[in-house]
């Protein structure tokens, strides 16, 4: 992160993950714990984590899968309601980020608009606008792997 509190506009990562839903959070944990020397970031077009669970707010939204299998193996669901409401799932996701200090890997307001793969360099070049943090400027990030 730059001295002004914003992420560097152009940065190269070993891995970039697209999306801050359940899979993005799981990826952040797995990369941080199983590949601690790898540099990575999670890009999210919207301004918050949660994916489906923060996007859809209609009355009665809930999981159709039990949270013991749908949740995080590294942070098991401990509540008695195994078929959880959307709000409960979103709360669980926020608690997981805080408990495992994963917030630092997420970059919000960044929507992937271009992805180029170079077989010569074996790297991807990605372009995502920083809508929130830098006033809509196009920025580029590189990655060896994109998930």
PyMOL commands that set and color helices and strands:
alter all, ss='L'
color gray80, all
select helices_A, chain A and resi 22-34+52-55+67-70+86-99+103-105
alter helices_A, ss='H'
color red, helices_A
select strands_A, chain A and resi 11-18+40-44+106-108+110-118+123-130+137-146
alter strands_A, ss='S'
color yellow, strands_A
deselect
rebuild
show_as cartoon
